[in-house]
Amino acid sequence: MKPKLAFVGAGKMVTAIVEGLLRNEIFSPEQMVCTSAPDGTAEKLSEATGIGVAESLKSLLASGPERVLLGCKPYQLAELDTDTLDACKGSLVLSIMAGKTLASLQEKFSKARNVVRSMPNIPGQIGAGVTGYLFASPPTPEDEADVKRILSALGCAMKVEEERHIDGITAISGSGPAYVFEFACALEAAAESLGFDKERARTLATETVLGAARLMARSELNPETLRNNVTSPNGTTQAALESFAAEDYRGMIKRAAQAAYDRSIELSHA
């Protein structure tokens, strides 16, 4: 039977997508199949979810899947010959690989009915991520809905209109969790400097970041207003924010995101 959805790769992000699709009853295990490098990850995913396993990438593509999701390392595709890749004729090819442009994907999968480049982020592993995506060609309504529901298994799916916005999403949401983790590290260290032991310092940092994010997500107020609501004139929060301003905190974040954006473009054209 021709697979509805074939996965090239079986790592953490692919696992998150498979689990989300099963949880939301979008595809059944019998409709999905995966393959991976000979490291046992495909077999492990199959055992955990019930989806099929192809013995090789060549045999996976030869099955003529309706949709192919690329969640592997680029070198795994580089070794395939044209005839093998042409087996994807008529397939919808969706890539979550970092650093692969639409042009390079179209060149590789020239017989695909459409190609999609996307950029998920780490929170997608728990269904709380955000994924930007872009079609190479105007999609049919069916393909548009397909891609959105597949990527929504990771959380929020956001369509963009220009490829540079994929690099922008890489800089903001792709790398962004690391910025938040770094802030949490700094908050934890600050708590320790104020006399808390490491366990309590970590709890304070984690719960503060988590609670603020939940409030921001559930509130109709923008972050600026929420910040102002916490800040009393001449109070403790104002003193902290004035320290941030003196160090150009927002400028630092902006420069960091620009550095990530520039590097994303470099990698895409390497």
C-alpha positions in Angstrom: 0.0 0.0 0.0 1.3 3.4 -0.9 2.2 5.4 2.3 0.2 8.5 3.1 3.2 10.0 4.8 6.9 8.9 4.7 9.5 10.2 7.0 13.2 10.4 6.1 14.8 10.4 9.5 13.4 9.3 12.9 14.9 11.7 15.4 13.3 13.8 18.1 11.5 16.2 15.8 10.1 13.5 13.6 9.1 11.6 16.6 7.2 14.6 17.9 5.4 15.0 14.6 4.4 11.3 14.5 3.1 11.4 18.0 1.2 14.6 17.4 -0.4 13.2 14.2 -1.4 10.0 16.0 -2.7 11.9 19.0 -4.9 14.1 16.8 -5.9 11.1 14.7 -4.7 12.8 11.5 -3.0 9.6 10.2 -3.1 6.1 11.5 0.1 4.1 12.1 -0.6 2.0 9.0 -0.5 5.1 6.9 3.0 6.2 7.9 6.4 4.8 7.4 9.9 5.9 8.3 13.6 5.1 7.6 16.8 6.4 9.2 20.5 5.9 9.3 21.5 2.4 10.5 21.4 3.5 14.1 18.2 2.0 15.2 16.2 5.2 15.5 13.6 4.1 12.9 13.1 0.8 14.6 12.7 2.5 17.9 10.1 5.0 16.5 8.2 2.1 14.9 8.2 0.1 18.1 6.9 3.1 20.1 4.2 4.2 17.6 3.4 1.3 15.4 4.3 3.0 12.1 6.1 1.1 9.4 9.9 0.9 8.7 11.5 0.9 5.3 14.9 -0.9 5.1 16.5 1.9 3.2 15.8 5.4 1.9 15.8 4.1 -1.6 13.1 1.6 -0.8 11.1 4.2 1.1 11.0 6.6 -1.9 10.4 3.7 -4.3 7.1 3.0 -2.5 5.7 6.2 -4.0 4.5 8.0 -0.9 1.9 10.7 -1.3 3.9 13.0 1.1 7.6 12.9 2.1 8.9 14.6 5.2 12.6 15.3 5.2 13.9 15.2 8.8 17.4 13.8 8.2 20.8 15.2 7.7 21.5 16.7 4.2 24.3 14.2 3.5 21.8 11.4 3.6 20.1 12.8 0.5 23.3 13.7 -1.3 24.2 10.1 -1.9 21.0 9.2 -3.8 20.9 8.9 -7.6 18.4 10.7 -9.8 16.3 7.7 -10.5 15.7 7.1 -6.8 14.8 10.8 -6.3 12.5 10.7 -9.3 10.4 8.1 -7.5 9.0 11.1 -5.6 7.2 12.1 -8.8 3.9 13.6 -7.8 4.8 13.6 -4.0 4.5 16.6 -1.7 8.0 17.1 -0.2 8.2 18.8 3.1 11.6 19.6 4.6 12.4 20.4 8.3 16.1 20.3 7.5 18.1 23.4 8.6 20.1 25.2 5.9 18.5 23.8 2.8 17.0 26.4 0.5 13.9 25.9 -1.6 16.0 26.1 -4.7 18.3 23.3 -3.6 15.3 21.2 -2.6 13.5 21.8 -5.9 16.7 20.8 -7.8 16.9 17.6 -5.8 13.2 16.7 -6.0 12.4 18.1 -9.5 9.5 15.7 -10.0 7.7 16.5 -6.8 4.3 18.2 -7.1 5.5 20.8 -4.6 8.3 21.4 -2.2 8.0 23.1 1.2 10.8 24.5 3.4 10.0 24.8 7.1 11.8 25.6 10.4 10.5 24.1 13.6 11.9 24.8 17.1 12.8 22.6 20.1 9.6 23.1 22.0 7.9 21.3 19.2 9.1 18.2 20.9 6.3 18.7 23.5 3.8 20.1 21.0 4.5 23.7 22.2 6.6 24.9 19.3 6.3 27.3 16.4 7.1 26.3 12.8 7.5 28.7 9.9 6.9 27.3 6.4 7.0 28.4 2.8 5.9 26.7 -0.4 8.1 26.7 -3.5 5.0 27.1 -5.8 1.4 28.2 -5.0 -0.2 25.2 -3.3 -3.5 23.6 -3.9 -6.0 24.1 -1.1 -5.5 20.4 -0.2 -1.7 20.7 0.0 -2.0 23.9 2.0 -4.3 22.2 4.5 -2.0 19.1 4.6 1.1 21.0 5.5 -0.6 23.1 8.1 -2.1 20.1 9.9 1.2 18.1 9.8 3.3 20.9 11.2 0.6 21.8 13.7 1.5 18.5 15.4 4.4 20.5 16.7 2.4 23.5 17.9 1.8 26.7 16.0 2.3 26.6 12.3 3.0 30.0 10.5 3.0 30.4 6.8 5.4 33.0 5.4 5.6 34.5 1.9 9.3 35.1 1.5 12.3 32.8 2.1 14.1 35.4 4.0 11.4 35.1 6.6 12.4 31.5 7.2 15.8 32.8 8.1 14.1 35.3 10.4 12.1 32.6 12.1 15.3 30.7 12.5 16.8 33.7 14.3 13.7 34.4 16.5 11.9 31.1 17.2 14.5 28.5 16.0 17.3 29.9 18.2 15.0 31.8 20.5 14.5 29.0 23.1 18.3 29.2 23.7 17.9 32.9 24.5 15.2 32.1 27.0 17.3 29.3 28.5 20.3 31.7 28.8 18.0 34.2 30.6 16.9 31.5 33.0 20.5 30.6 33.7 21.2 34.2 34.5 18.2 34.5 36.7 19.2 31.3 38.5 22.7 32.6 39.0 21.3 35.9 40.3 19.1 34.0 42.8 22.1 32.1 44.1 24.0 35.4 44.5 21.2 36.5 46.8 21.6 33.5 49.1 19.4 30.8 47.6 20.7 27.3 47.3 20.9 25.9 43.7 17.7 23.8 43.9 15.6 26.8 45.1 17.3 29.1 42.6 16.5 26.8 39.7 12.9 26.5 40.9 12.5 30.3 41.2 14.0 30.9 37.7 12.0 28.1 36.0 8.7 28.9 37.5 9.1 32.7 37.0 9.8 32.2 33.3 7.1 29.6 32.9 4.5 31.7 34.7 5.3 34.9 32.8 5.1 33.0 29.5 1.7 31.5 30.4 0.4 34.9 31.5 1.6 36.5 28.3 0.0 33.8 26.1 -3.3 34.0 27.9 -3.6 37.8 28.2 -5.0 40.1 25.6 -2.5 42.7 26.7 0.8 43.1 24.8 4.1 42.4 26.5 4.9 46.1 27.0 1.6 46.7 28.9 2.2 43.6 31.0 5.6 44.8 31.9 4.3 48.2 32.9 1.6 46.6 35.0 4.4 44.9 37.1 6.4 48.1 37.4 5.6 50.5 40.2 7.1 54.0 40.1 10.4 54.1 41.9 9.9 50.5 42.9 12.1 47.4 42.8 11.1 46.4 39.2 11.8 49.9 37.9 15.2 49.7 39.4 15.9 46.4 37.6 14.5 47.7 34.3 16.6 50.9 34.5 19.7 48.6 34.9 18.6 46.7 31.8 18.2 50.0 29.9 21.6 51.2 30.9 23.1 48.0 29.5 21.0 48.3 26.2 19.3 45.0 26.9 16.9 45.3 23.9 19.8 46.3 21.6 21.7 43.3 22.8 18.9 40.9 21.9 18.4 42.6 18.6 22.1 42.2 17.7 22.0 38.6 18.8 19.0 37.8 16.6 20.7 39.6 13.7 23.8 37.5 14.1 21.7 34.3 14.1 19.8 35.6 11.0 23.1 36.3 9.1 24.5 32.9 10.0 21.3 31.2 8.8 21.7 32.8 5.4 25.4 31.8 5.3 24.5 28.2 6.1 21.7 28.1 3.5 24.1 29.2 0.8 27.1 27.1 1.8 
